[in-house]
Amino acid sequence: MQYVINYFKKAGIGINGTRSWDIQVHNPKLYARIFKEGTLGLGESYMEKWWDCERLDLFFEKLLSLTANEHPNWQMLMTKLRAKLFNVQSLNNAKKSVQKHYDLGNDLYLSFLDPYNQYTCGYFENTSDLNEAQEKKLNLICKKLQLKKEDSVLDIGCGWGGFAKYAAEHFGCHVTGISISDEQIKYAKDFTKGLSITIEYMDYRNMTGKFDKIVCVGMFEHVGYKNYRLYMKKVASLLKDDGLFLLQTIGRNNTVTMANPWIDKYIFPGGMLSSLKQIGEATENLLMLEDFHNFGLYYYQTLLAWEERFRKNCHSLSQEYDETFCRMWRYYLLSCAGSFKARHMHLWQIVFSKGKNMYVSIR
Amino acid sequence: MQYVINYFKKAGIGINGTRSWDIQVHNPKLYARIFKEGTLGLGESYMEKWWDCERLDLFFEKLLSLTANEHPNWQMLMTKLRAKLFNVQSLNNAKKSVQKHYDLGNDLYLSFLDPYNQYTCGYFENTSDLNEAQEKKLNLICKKLQLKKEDSVLDIGCGWGGFAKYAAEHFGCHVTGISISDEQIKYAKDFTKGLSITIEYMDYRNMTGKFDKIVCVGMFEHVGYKNYRLYMKKVASLLKDDGLFLLQTIGRNNTVTMANPWIDKYIFPGGMLSSLKQIGEATENLLMLEDFHNFGLYYYQTLLAWEERFRKNCHSLSQEYDETFCRMWRYYLLSCAGSFKARHMHLWQIVFSKGKNMYVSIR
């Protein structure tokens, strides 16, 4: 078990120390569990209160600054094998995955999100306020897409309708939002009532039509590496020749075909982060890269703001969100925050065209 | 030969027509030659005056809007085979390739370039003047790299010293420029005299040291697909942990391992354009993509401006540049212009980091 202790030491993390990123160990079996179960055991033992940490985000930032040469453990290999054998993001599984996360109950999300219900990275340019950062993000997307009144816009994975509302209100265009979360659709329909917006229950694979602009913010993480090419083919077929497509997604600096096992089990079943190589492969001869903007450091700020709001509001949530759930949720938000700060994860906002317009990106 | 004529027809190009992009055929054997020799024959027959065209750029734009399903011809396959069997951009070959192009004689290049001798795409944002566009490009690079006085900057493939001069003059930093063209080095040393600039004869593979910023503008096209990973490893090793690397290169929308045979034979021996997938592969776990800016449409403007200047000045060049050479050079500039307009080629300006700084790109 010395292996695990040395590992923490190497990362500059103390056991029962006084610095905010040090861990307080309540159960000495922790090290054996981490050794055996890897990142899954690390997360589950936190949920079960075997250990605590004042600043989980800093703990993860330090830990992840070391992991470049980390060997995959048994749990990771199992997840990898499952991903190889099955299409985890098949039409049937996609529905189940979405139910697990996004149908958790709108009250949970609304307890920590901004008024536009943006469950993706905000744009903290010249602001430290979450609500403002989310409006800036929405505005940045609309500007990059050169949105105008006459545009028909498709929003793949429309969430609670925030982008649709912002775009319709500020740019006067018509937005079609699709999602496969019943809870989100119910909410989004109500949220966008009276505006030039259509909200539909629809898997992207079954979508038809032609749009001037397509936007996909924080949904590509659920597509799965086996479907990247299919996804891009579908987008290209739904986009008019002179259209623009904006993809906002979390990305990685290397190619993998699996997610972190704890995240996969508790937060995003079937979720997966893409690499530049995978996006390049998936878009070859289909879509042309016009503009690519990495603002992953703003996801660090976004996640910290969400965690702060969640911590303040979680006690007023319904009984079903017990203490274990709250520990799980905070662990999720803060481990991701640390990962962005350590630059293991990135936030990419990418504009593609089909090459039939005269697009030069705004600087 | 009807195949070739139909091909032109399909692209909207008339034979002996009156539109500026129609071709005037002086030798009826043209079609058979194109059929047999592909793009190589097309270019060589132009050099030999078998045909003419008022607006070669538009001719190529139209032609290239069709070629998505074009089959590689025999000439292309030969080039491909050569590239597979040999490392065309080995240390020895690199020297030969560079001699063929960049040692042609400085007077040729200076006859059409701007005062900073920028032999790459200008940034025609709010200007239509080449000189201004090149200064804007140089300024854009310096801004994206966040250049400051204390920076040590490496310029891989420094050309005639234009970037080094601009950066040293405007930002006060020290620039080391490396090149393997004797003619360029001689000129660059003189051009940058008295400034905080070192110009060296050096292949990037042999370079040593650590730099705050690295810039490589219009040289990656000579690296060759077999060396992309090696190149990125070298850059990463030369870059400080908190440094930034700006790569400006021409790119393609799909992955290839060869160049256009005519361009390969007459203009850039061993030249080759990379794809997003190849750049993604080459940088995995080494460099993080921070910012990607496609302004290929400005290369169209750059090439037209060069061609106009070249046409005006070519008669005052020395005897060695005869009429065939001038036709070759105009064919090169205008076929590339058409290719950028048709968006077969792109101009990418990319910023990478090693993830150890807090970089968020400027918008």
Boltz contact constraints between the chains, C-beta under 6 A:
constraints:
  - contact:
      token1: [A, 253]
      token2: [B, 288]
      max_distance: 6.0
  - contact:
      token1: [A, 254]
      token2: [B, 284]
      max_distance: 6.0
  - contact:
      token1: [A, 254]
      token2: [B, 285]
      max_distance: 6.0
  - contact:
      token1: [A, 276]
      token2: [B, 280]
      max_distance: 6.0
  - contact:
      token1: [A, 276]
      token2: [B, 289]
      max_distance: 6.0
  - contact:
      token1: [A, 277]
      token2: [B, 277]
      max_distance: 6.0
  - contact:
      token1: [A, 277]
      token2: [B, 280]
      max_distance: 6.0
  - contact:
      token1: [A, 277]
      token2: [B, 281]
      max_distance: 6.0
  - contact:
      token1: [A, 280]
      token2: [B, 276]
      max_distance: 6.0
  - contact:
      token1: [A, 280]
      token2: [B, 277]
      max_distance: 6.0
  - contact:
      token1: [A, 280]
      token2: [B, 280]
      max_distance: 6.0
  - contact:
      token1: [A, 281]
      token2: [B, 277]
      max_distance: 6.0
  - contact:
      token1: [A, 284]
      token2: [B, 254]
      max_distance: 6.0
  - contact:
      token1: [A, 285]
      token2: [B, 254]
      max_distance: 6.0
  - contact:
      token1: [A, 288]
      token2: [B, 253]
      max_distance: 6.0
  - contact:
      token1: [A, 289]
      token2: [B, 276]
      max_distance: 6.0
  - contact:
      token1: [A, 290]
      token2: [B, 294]
      max_distance: 6.0
  - contact:
      token1: [A, 292]
      token2: [B, 292]
      max_distance: 6.0
  - contact:
      token1: [A, 293]
      token2: [B, 361]
      max_distance: 6.0
  - contact:
      token1: [A, 294]
      token2: [B, 290]
      max_distance: 6.0
  - contact:
      token1: [A, 295]
      token2: [B, 360]
      max_distance: 6.0
  - contact:
      token1: [A, 297]
      token2: [B, 358]
      max_distance: 6.0
  - contact:
      token1: [A, 297]
      token2: [B, 360]
      max_distance: 6.0
  - contact:
      token1: [A, 343]
      token2: [B, 355]
      max_distance: 6.0
  - contact:
      token1: [A, 355]
      token2: [B, 343]
      max_distance: 6.0
  - contact:
      token1: [A, 358]
      token2: [B, 297]
      max_distance: 6.0
  - contact:
      token1: [A, 360]
      token2: [B, 295]
      max_distance: 6.0
  - contact:
      token1: [A, 360]
      token2: [B, 297]
      max_distance: 6.0
  - contact:
      token1: [A, 361]
      token2: [B, 293]
      max_distance: 6.0
